[in-house]
Amino acid sequence: MRKVNKITFVFTDFIAAFLAWVLFFILRKIILEEGVIHLPWSLLSNAAIIASFWTLLYALTGQYREVFRKSRVKEILNLAQISFVGGVIIFFVLLLDDEGVYNYQAYYKTIATYLFVHFFTSALCKTLAITHNQNLVKQGKVYFNTLIIGSNSNARDVYKELEKNNRHLGLQIKGFVHVFDSFGHFYEDELCNLGPYRAIADLIKLHQIEEVIIAIEPQEHEKITEILSLLEGENVRISILPDVYQILLGSVKVNHLFGTPLIEVKQDLMPVWQEILKRAADIAVSLFFMLFFCWVYFIIALLVKLSSPGNIIYRQERIGKSGRPFYIYKFRSMFADAETNGPALSSDLDPRVTPWGRFMRKVRLDELPQFYNVLVGEMSLVGPRPERQYFIDQIVLAAPQYKHLLRVRPGITSLGLVKFGYAQNVEEMVKRLKYDILYIENMSLAMDFRVLLYTIKVIVEGRGK
């Protein structure tokens, strides 16, 4: 049901853009050629190409995410912005050199006509599609399995409001997960107690939960970090009930759903188009370095071989995005069998590091083989540095929020690396964590560019480890 309706939603945009181009062609003929209308067969193929462009543009701007939760007013406002950008692109690519346009006034009429026709047609079709999806939710044909986490009066009040307004929200409440070991008896007749919050991951799978609402009392806020850590990696929408002080302070942006203000935890770190460009930049830069600087790789490999006995390339298992392990590659900077006594972090005067290895680390030359990791999608140019599971287990004990870093691909360089540097112990890893979380919460192409510039500065100044 959902997949079919999502395809229909996308197809509606395609049809709207297709009809808009055909209608514009007819109006353009009337405007520029004084009523002489001749419709070539190529018009249909051209309209299909234009419609494909618009559909791709909508997809890149994230317009096809959560199609059953959309607001008509908000989508029309978004459509106005996207229509303007897309219309300008089409104007400069296709219409600027149009032989039928003979003066500036005709240019203005052309672009204004197309923008109006496309926006009006798309707005009408999109409104009908969103209304259809909203009706499916109201009728109960589409719903979202929901779980409440919390205790005491907040959870009960949220539950009652959800039940009261559930028809148009589509939230099918499966039960309640309590925070305290002692569970208030007044819930048992109103909401099913599914168990303690520490079992949340198993309960999400068992009940196919799609939305989690955290209704925490003000004195229970210290548990939110732990709960969010438990929810890390789960494909669910998360909302948190703020307290009155936070709302009055204006420190949170809330969604006024169900008559109850809720903070929605951001799941999408970057717009789709930025994610695609980030990955494209990763591939392009990696290929560039590996192809055009292969002679640098050869020289470094030779010097590593001459510096001490052992393999040229050193590989080590690290933990990547979503907790998936992978092998990271480096030019060997330590003597062979440096970790015979078990995993250990390197220090400034680490005797295990070779003289040539110490120089490589200062200017980050040992990291060059990681462009292969970037190329195959295990890493990115910019992202939190990947760690070994051995150290992650220790970090999580002191800072459970470390799991937040596993939402993104690890990187060759990071904000934590350029602002704090390499960590020599777990305590320093925890201190560096705040910079990596700051990066993730502000991820953008502009942020990546700034981190890369900082990295170049560190390399030039020789401030690596």
C-alpha positions in Angstrom: 0.0 0.0 0.0 2.6 2.5 1.0 5.1 1.8 -1.8 2.3 2.0 -4.4 1.1 5.3 -3.0 4.6 6.7 -2.9 5.2 5.8 -6.5 1.8 7.4 -7.3 2.9 10.5 -5.5 6.1 10.7 -7.5 4.3 10.0 -10.8 1.8 12.8 -10.0 4.7 15.3 -9.9 6.0 13.9 -13.2 2.6 14.3 -14.9 2.2 17.8 -13.5 5.6 18.9 -14.9 4.8 17.1 -18.2 1.4 18.9 -18.6 3.0 22.2 -17.5 5.6 22.1 -20.3 3.0 21.2 -23.0 0.7 24.0 -21.7 3.6 26.5 -21.6 4.6 25.5 -25.2 1.0 26.4 -26.4 0.9 29.7 -24.4 4.4 30.6 -25.7 3.3 30.1 -29.3 0.3 32.4 -28.6 2.5 35.0 -26.9 5.4 35.0 -29.3 3.8 34.1 -32.5 0.5 35.8 -32.2 -1.7 32.8 -32.2 0.1 30.6 -34.7 0.2 27.1 -33.0 2.0 24.1 -34.4 2.6 21.2 -32.1 5.5 19.0 -33.2 5.7 15.3 -32.2 9.0 16.1 -30.4 7.0 18.1 -27.9 6.1 14.9 -26.1 9.6 13.7 -25.7 10.8 17.1 -24.7 8.1 17.3 -22.1 9.1 13.9 -20.7 12.7 15.1 -20.4 11.6 18.2 -18.6 9.3 16.3 -16.3 12.2 13.9 -15.5 14.3 16.9 -14.6 11.7 18.2 -12.1 11.2 14.8 -10.6 14.9 14.4 -10.0 15.1 17.9 -8.6 12.3 17.1 -6.1 14.1 13.9 -5.1 17.4 15.7 -4.5 15.7 18.3 -2.3 14.1 15.6 -0.2 10.5 16.1 -1.3 9.7 12.4 -1.3 10.6 11.7 2.3 7.6 10.8 4.6 4.9 11.5 1.9 2.2 10.5 4.4 3.1 13.2 6.9 3.2 16.2 4.6 1.4 19.5 5.2 -0.3 21.0 2.2 0.6 24.6 3.1 4.2 23.8 3.9 4.6 21.8 0.7 3.2 24.6 -1.4 5.7 27.1 0.1 8.5 24.6 -0.6 7.2 24.1 -4.1 7.3 27.9 -4.7 11.0 28.0 -3.9 12.0 24.9 -5.8 9.9 26.0 -8.8 11.7 29.3 -9.0 15.2 27.6 -8.8 14.2 25.0 -11.4 12.5 27.5 -13.6 15.6 29.7 -13.7 17.8 26.7 -14.6 15.5 25.7 -17.5 15.3 29.3 -18.7 19.1 29.6 -19.0 19.6 26.1 -20.4 16.8 25.9 -22.9 15.0 29.3 -23.3 17.7 31.9 -23.3 18.9 31.2 -26.8 15.4 30.6 -28.2 15.2 32.1 -31.7 11.6 33.0 -31.1 12.5 35.4 -28.3 13.4 38.7 -29.9 13.6 41.3 -27.1 13.9 41.5 -23.3 10.2 42.0 -22.9 9.6 38.6 -24.6 12.2 37.1 -22.3 10.3 38.3 -19.2 7.0 37.0 -20.6 8.6 33.7 -21.4 10.1 33.0 -17.9 7.1 34.5 -16.1 4.7 32.4 -18.1 6.6 29.1 -17.5 7.0 29.8 -13.8 3.3 30.5 -13.3 2.2 27.5 -15.4 4.5 25.1 -13.7 3.8 26.3 -10.2 0.0 26.4 -10.7 -0.1 22.9 -12.3 2.3 21.3 -9.8 0.6 23.0 -6.8 -2.8 21.7 -7.9 -1.6 18.1 -8.5 0.5 18.1 -5.3 -2.4 19.3 -3.2 -4.6 16.6 -4.6 -1.9 13.9 -3.9 -1.3 15.1 -0.3 -5.0 15.3 0.4 -5.4 11.7 -0.9 -2.6 10.5 1.4 -4.0 12.4 4.4 -7.4 10.6 3.8 -5.6 7.3 3.8 -4.2 8.1 7.2 -7.5 9.3 8.5 -9.3 6.2 7.3 -6.7 4.0 9.1 -5.4 2.4 5.8 -2.0 3.9 6.6 -0.8 4.1 10.1 2.5 4.3 12.1 3.2 1.9 15.0 4.1 4.1 17.9 5.8 3.5 21.3 5.9 5.8 24.3 8.9 5.9 26.6 8.5 7.5 30.0 6.7 7.4 33.4 4.2 9.2 35.6 1.8 11.9 34.5 3.7 13.1 31.4 3.4 9.8 29.6 -0.2 9.4 30.6 -1.2 12.9 29.4 0.7 12.4 26.1 -1.0 9.0 25.6 -4.5 10.5 26.2 -3.8 13.3 23.7 -2.4 10.9 21.1 -5.5 8.7 21.5 -7.8 11.7 21.2 -6.2 12.9 18.0 -5.0 9.6 16.5 -7.4 9.6 13.6 -5.6 12.3 11.5 -2.1 11.5 12.9 -2.2 7.8 12.1 -0.3 6.9 15.2 -1.2 3.4 16.3 0.1 3.2 19.9 1.4 -0.3 20.6 2.3 0.2 24.2 4.4 1.9 26.8 8.0 1.3 27.9 8.7 2.4 31.5 11.8 4.2 32.7 11.7 3.2 36.3 11.8 -0.3 37.7 8.6 0.5 39.7 5.7 1.0 37.3 2.6 3.0 38.2 -0.5 0.9 38.3 -2.7 3.6 36.8 -1.3 2.8 33.4 -2.2 -0.8 33.3 -5.8 -0.2 32.4 -5.0 2.5 29.8 -1.9 1.3 28.0 0.0 -1.9 27.7 3.2 -2.1 29.6 5.8 -3.7 27.2 8.7 -3.7 29.7 11.8 -1.7 30.6 13.3 0.9 28.3 16.6 -1.0 28.1 14.8 -3.6 25.9 13.7 -0.9 23.4 15.7 -2.3 20.5 14.1 -5.7 20.7 10.7 -4.2 21.2 11.1 -2.0 18.1 11.7 -5.1 16.0 9.0 -7.2 17.7 6.3 -4.6 17.2 7.6 -3.0 14.0 7.7 0.4 15.7 8.1 3.4 13.4 7.8 6.2 15.9 9.0 6.6 19.4 7.9 9.4 21.8 10.0 10.1 24.8 7.8 11.5 27.6 10.3 12.2 30.4 9.7 14.1 33.6 12.0 17.1 34.2 13.9 15.2 37.0 14.5 12.3 34.6 16.4 14.2 31.9 19.6 12.4 32.6 18.1 9.3 31.0 17.4 10.9 27.7 21.0 10.5 26.6 21.0 6.9 27.5 17.6 6.3 25.7 18.9 8.1 22.5 22.0 5.9 22.6 19.8 2.8 22.8 17.8 4.1 19.8 20.9 4.8 17.8 20.8 3.0 14.5 17.1 2.2 14.7 15.0 3.3 11.8 12.4 5.2 13.8 11.1 8.7 14.1 12.0 10.1 17.5 10.2 12.9 19.4 10.9 14.2 22.9 8.5 16.0 25.3 10.2 19.2 26.5 9.5 20.8 29.9 8.0 24.3 30.3 11.4 25.9 31.2 12.8 24.8 27.8 9.8 26.1 25.9 9.9 29.5 27.7 13.6 29.8 27.2 13.2 29.2 23.5 16.1 26.8 23.4 14.2 24.2 21.5 12.2 24.2 18.3 9.0 22.2 18.8 6.5 20.7 16.5 3.0 21.4 17.8 1.5 18.0 17.1 -1.6 16.5 18.8 -1.9 19.7 20.9 1.3 18.6 22.7 4.6 20.4 21.9 7.3 17.8 20.9 10.9 18.2 19.9 11.6 16.0 16.9 15.1 14.5 16.9 16.7 15.3 13.5 17.3 12.1 11.5 18.4 13.5 8.2 21.8 15.1 8.8 22.2 16.6 5.3 19.8 17.3 2.4 19.8 14.6 -0.3 21.5 16.8 -2.9 24.4 17.5 -0.5 24.8 13.9 0.4 25.1 13.1 -3.3 27.6 15.9 -3.9 29.6 14.9 -0.8 29.9 11.3 -2.1 30.7 12.5 -5.6 33.5 14.7 -4.2 34.8 11.8 -2.2 35.1 9.7 -5.4 36.5 12.5 -7.5 39.2 13.5 -5.0 40.2 9.9 -4.2 40.6 9.0 -7.9 42.6 12.2 -8.5 45.0 11.5 -5.7 45.4 7.8 -6.5 46.0 8.4 -10.3 48.0 11.6 -10.4 50.0 11.1 -7.3 50.8 7.4 -7.7 54.5 8.4 -7.9 54.2 9.9 -4.4 52.7 6.6 -3.2 55.7 4.8 -4.8 58.3 7.0 -3.2 56.7 6.7 0.3 56.3 2.9 -0.1 60.0 2.7 -0.9 61.0 4.8 2.1 58.8 2.8 4.4 60.5 -0.4 3.1 63.9 1.0 3.7 63.1 2.5 7.1 62.5 -0.9 8.9 61.6 -4.5 8.2 57.9 -5.3 7.7 55.0 -4.7 5.4 54.6 -1.5 3.6 50.9 -1.2 4.1 49.4 -1.7 7.5 45.8 -2.7 7.8 43.7 -2.6 11.0 40.0 -3.3 11.7 38.0 -0.3 12.5 34.2 0.4 13.1 32.4 2.4 10.4 29.0 3.7 9.7 26.1 1.8 11.4 28.7 -0.2 13.4 30.0 -2.1 10.4 33.6 -3.2 10.7 36.1 -2.6 7.9 39.8 -2.6 7.3 41.6 0.8 7.3 44.8 1.1 5.3 47.9 3.1 6.2 51.5 3.3 5.3 53.2 1.5 8.2 54.7 4.0 10.6 55.6 1.7 13.5 58.1 -1.2 13.8 56.7 -4.6 13.0 54.7 -6.4 15.8 54.3 -3.1 17.6 51.1 -4.4 19.4 52.3 -7.8 20.5 51.2 -6.8 24.0 47.7 -5.8 22.9 46.0 -2.7 21.5 47.6 0.6 22.6 47.3 4.2 21.5 50.3 6.1 20.3 51.9 8.9 22.3 54.1 11.8 21.3 57.3 10.0 22.1 56.1 6.5 21.3 59.2 4.3 20.8 57.2 2.0 18.5 57.2 4.7 15.8 60.0 4.6 13.3 61.9 7.9 12.5 60.4 8.0 9.0 57.0 7.1 10.5 57.2 10.0 12.8 57.7 12.4 9.9 54.9 10.8 7.9 52.6 11.3 10.9 53.5 15.0 11.2 52.4 15.7 7.6 49.7 13.0 7.4 51.4 11.0 4.6 50.7 7.8 6.4 47.0 8.4 5.7 47.2 8.4 1.9 46.2 4.8 1.4 42.9 5.6 3.0 41.8 7.2 -0.2 41.1 3.6 -1.3 38.7 3.3 1.7 37.0 6.5 0.6 36.7 5.3 -3.0 35.0 2.1 -2.0 32.6 3.9 0.3 33.9 2.7 3.7 35.1 6.2 4.6 34.6 9.9 3.5 37.1 12.7 3.1 35.6 14.4 6.2 34.0 12.6 9.1 34.8 11.4 12.7 37.9 9.3 12.8 37.1 5.5 13.0 38.1 3.7 16.2 38.7 0.1 17.1 36.0 -1.8 18.9 38.4 -2.3 21.8 38.5 1.4 22.5 34.9 2.1 21.5 33.8 -0.2 24.3 35.8 1.8 26.8 34.6 5.2 25.4 30.9 4.2 25.5 31.2 3.5 29.3 32.2 7.1 29.9 30.3 8.7 27.0 27.3 6.7 25.6 26.8 9.5 23.1 29.8 8.1 21.1 27.3 5.9 19.2 26.0 9.1 17.6 29.2 9.1 15.5 28.2 5.8 13.9 25.5 7.6 12.0 28.0 8.8 9.4 30.9 7.5 7.4 34.2 8.0 9.2 36.7 10.3 7.6 40.3 10.7 6.7 40.2 14.0 8.6 37.7 15.5 11.0 36.8 18.5 13.1 37.9 16.7 16.2 41.3 15.9 14.6 42.1 19.4 13.5 40.7 21.1 16.7 41.9 18.6 19.3 44.4 16.3 17.5 45.2 12.7 18.0 44.1 11.2 21.3 46.7 9.4 23.4 44.2 7.8 25.8 40.5 7.1 26.2 40.0 10.2 28.3 41.3 12.4 25.5 39.0 10.4 23.0 36.1 11.5 25.2 37.2 15.1 25.2 37.6 15.0 21.4 34.1 13.6 21.0 32.4 17.0 21.5 34.0 18.3 18.3 32.9 15.3 16.3 29.3 15.6 17.6 29.4 19.3 16.8 30.4 18.4 13.2 27.6 15.9 12.8 25.0 18.3 14.1 26.1 20.9 11.6 27.0 18.7 8.7 27.1 20.5 5.3 29.4 20.9 2.3 30.5 24.2 3.7 31.5 22.6 7.0 33.5 19.9 5.1 35.3 22.6 3.1 36.3 24.4 6.2 37.6 21.2 7.9 39.6 20.4 4.7 41.2 23.9 4.8 42.0 23.4 8.5 43.6 20.1 7.6 45.8 21.6 4.9 46.9 24.2 7.5 47.8 21.5 10.0 49.7 19.6 7.3 51.7 22.7 6.2 52.5 23.6 9.8 53.5 20.0 10.5 51.2 19.8 13.6 50.2 16.1 13.0 51.1 13.5 15.6 
